[in-house]
Amino acid sequence: MRHTYECQLRWADMDLLGHVNNVTYLDYLQEARIEMLLAHAPGDRLLALAEGAQVLHHSVQYAAPLRFRLKPVKIDTWVVAADTDAFVLGHEVYDDHEGERVVYLRARSTLAPYAFDEERRRQLTAPELEVLGRFAGEDPIGEPAAFTEPRDVEKGDYRLRVRFSDLDAFGVIDEVQHFEFFQEARICYLGRIEGSTAIDFRKTPMVIAQMDVAYEQPMRFSTTPYDVRSWVSKVGGSSFVIESELYDADKVTYSRARVVLVTFDAVTQKAAPAPEALRQMLIAQLP
């Protein structure tokens, strides 16, 4: 069984291409997840999960661009797996057009029940597992690809200052903000390596095909900047992979990201081969 949530789009959700911003989708999924857990919490059996669950991993596949309109978009949420320590949710963002399903995004999220007042993970209770079991379904995208060994590269470092507005209700940096942080660091990295060449990224639009973020531990507000290091780990014909690691001055890692970017034709709205100069620039960033 799947739970369906209707999500209203906002103008502020759009990126420069007129599509829903890749980070904003995580807000949509968060809304849908909480709505499912609250709507199916007989006797408060899932209320604690709606109010307190720690995200361990997000895998997001962007299938097609979603443009602004007044009609809400639909989000299905279901349970891929659950045991006493964690549960995995599947998501699909889509429209139904005269019986045809148009999918914009598929995602896989791993969460652990968390007692935020005690700052510790807890185990799922038997009633929670019973209700989650009603929503059993297939894995939408499968296991994520493995991260490569972190490495320092020239121009790949980024100093990150968090804001009070980045915090959630529990005083922890919100899960969605990590996607923002990695996006900031990635754009900075690409801008720096572009600046040392004659390549103009504005003439080669790019979109994210998939993004995986693994959360190592809760991250809190600090006046001391955090650090993000990014590096290219793979280059293909029309796609390439950038990985990043977010850590502090004591080299404690808080999260890691793996992003697959695809060169994009704005006219056909489809993937297009990357210019050879761009490929060679990226290949030069490989170890």
N, C-alpha and C positions, 0 to 999 in steps of 0.2 A: 504494500500500500504506500502511496505517495501523498504528501501533504502539499497542496497548491496554495501559493500566496501571490496576490496581485500587488505589484509594486509600481507606484506612480513615479514617473520620471520628472526631473527638474532641469531647467536651463543650465543651472550651475554644474550639472553632471557631465556636460559636454567638453570634449577636448578640441584642439585646434582643427582637427579634420571633421568636426561636427558629429563625432561618434561619442557614445558613453565612454568616459574616461576609464582606463583599465583598472585604476585603483577604486573607483566608485562602485564597481561591481561587488567589491568585498563588503561595502556597506549594505548593498542589496542582500547578499547572502547572509550577513549577520542578522538583518531584519527578518528574513525568511526563517532562519534557524530558531530564533527566539520565539517567533510567532507560532511555529510548529510545536515547540516544547511547552509553551503556555496553553495552546489550544487543546493539547492532549495530555493534560496533567490532572487526571481524576484523583481527588484526595491529595492534591499537591505532590503527586508522585514524581513529576518532572519539573516542578517549580524550582527546585534547588539547582537543576542543570541549566534552566533558563537564566537564573540569576548569577550562577557561578560555575563556569566551565573554562578551563585553560586550553587555548588552542595550541596544539603541538606542531601541526603541519597543514599548510594549504597547498594544493595543486590546482591550478586554474588553466583551462584550455579555452582560448578565444576562437570561436568558430566562425563568426560573421559579425560585421559592424552593426551596431544598433543606433539608430538616429532618433532625435527627439520627436515625440508626438504626445498628444494629450491622453491617448489610450494607455492604460497600465500594461506592463509586461508581466508575464506569468513566470513564477519560479517554483519548480517542484523540488521537494526535499525528502530524502528517505535515508534509511540506515543501511550501510554497506556491511558493517561488522560491529560487534559489541562484546566486550568481556568485562571482567570486574575492574580492570585498570583504565580502559579507554573505550571510546566508540568512534566509528568512522561514518561520516555523512556524505551522501552523494547529492549533487545539485545540478539542475538544468534550468537555464534561463531561456525562454522561448516564447513564440507566438503560435496561435492556431489560425491559419488563413484558409478558410473553406475546407477544413479537414486536413490540410497540409501543415505539418509541424516544422517551423523554422527555428532552429536552435542557434542562439547567439553565444552561449557559454556553457561549458561543463566544468564541474569542480568536484574535488574530493578533499574533505576536511577531517583531520583527526583531532579529537578533543579528549581531555581528561577531566573528570569531576574534581573540583578544587574548592577547598574551604579557605576563602580569602581572609576571613577573620583570624584564622590560625596559620595562614601562609603555608599551606601544605596540600598536597594531593590527597584525595580520599578514594575509596573504592565505590563503584556503582552498587546500589542496593538491589536486592532481588526484585522488588516492585518496579524500580527504574528499568532494569533489564527486561522485565516482562512487557512493559509498555513499548520500549524501543524495539523489541522483537516484532511488534505488529507492523513495523514499517520496513521490514527487510526487503532489500532489492539488490540489483547488480552494481558492480563497481563501474562508474561512468568512464574512467580514463585509465585505470590500472595503476600499478605501483610507479612512483616517480623515479626518474633517472637519478643515479648516484651523483653526489657532489664530488668535485675534484679537490685535491689538496690546495688549501689557500696559499696564495703567493703574492708577494709585493712586486708591483711593476711601476715603472716610471709613469707619472701622471695619474696613477690609479688610486691615490689616497684622497679622502674627503673628510673634513672636520664637520661633525654634526652637532648642532645645538638643538636640544628638545625644548618644547614650549609647554606651559601649563595646560594649554588646550589639547595637547597630545594625550593627556591622561584620561583613563576611563573612570567609572564610578568607584573603583577599588584603589585608585591611586597608582595604577600600573599603566605604562604606555599601551594604548589601545592597539590591538592586533593589526588593524587596517593601516595604522600609521607606519608600520614597518615597510609596507609596500611603498608608501610615500617616500620614506627615507632612502630606500634602495633606488627608487626612481630618480631622486635628486642626485645621488652619487653616480648613477649610471650616466645621466645626462652630462654631468660635470666631466666625467672620464672621457666620454665620446667627444665632447666639445674641445677638450685639451688635445686629444690626438688628432682631431680634425684640424686644429689650429696650426699644427706643424706640417700640414700638407696643403695641396691646392684643391682638395675635395670640399664640396659644399653639400652638407647633409640636407639642406632645404630642397635640393634638386633630386634627392633620393628619399622619398618618404618611407618610413619604417613603422611597422606595427608589431605588437607583442603577440606571438602565437601561443606561448605557454609560459607560466611563471610558477615556480615552486618556492615556498618560503618555509623554512624549518625554524621553530622557536626553541631555543635551548633553555632559557629561563626568563622569568619576568624581568622587565626593564623598568626602572623608576626614573623620576625626574632628577636631574643633576645640573648644577651650574657649570660643572666641568664638561667640556665637549666630549662626545663619543667619537669614535673613528669608524670609518667604513673604507675597506679596501676592495677594489674591483679589478677583474682581469678577464681577458678573452680566453675561453677554454675550448672553443670549437668554431670552425668556419666552414660553411657549405657553399652551394651555388647561389642560393637566394636566402640563406638564413645563417645566423651565427649565434653563439651562446656567450653571454656575459654572466659571470658569477660574482658574488659579493659576500663579504663577511662584516658584521657589525659587532664591535667590541669596545672595551674601555681601556683606560690607561694601564690597568693591571693585566691586560690581555685576556680578560674574561669575555667569552663569546656569548652574545645574546640571541642572535639569529643569523641565518644564512639564506642566500637567495640564488636561484638559477633561472635565468631568463632567456628564452628563445625569441629572437627578433627576426622578422622577415621583411625584406625589401618589398615595397608595395606600390602598385600602380593606382593612383588616385582616380583615374578615368574608368578603368575596368573594375576597380575595387577588388583586385585579386593580387596574389603574390607575383613578383616579377624578378627576373635575374638581377643580381647585384652588379653594378658597374665593376669592371675588373680592377680599377684603381682603388675602389673601396675594399674589395676582397684582399688585395695585396697589403693595404694598410692594416687590415685586421689580422691577416696572417703574420705580419711582422710583430704582432703583440703576443703570439703564441710562444710557449717556452722552446 
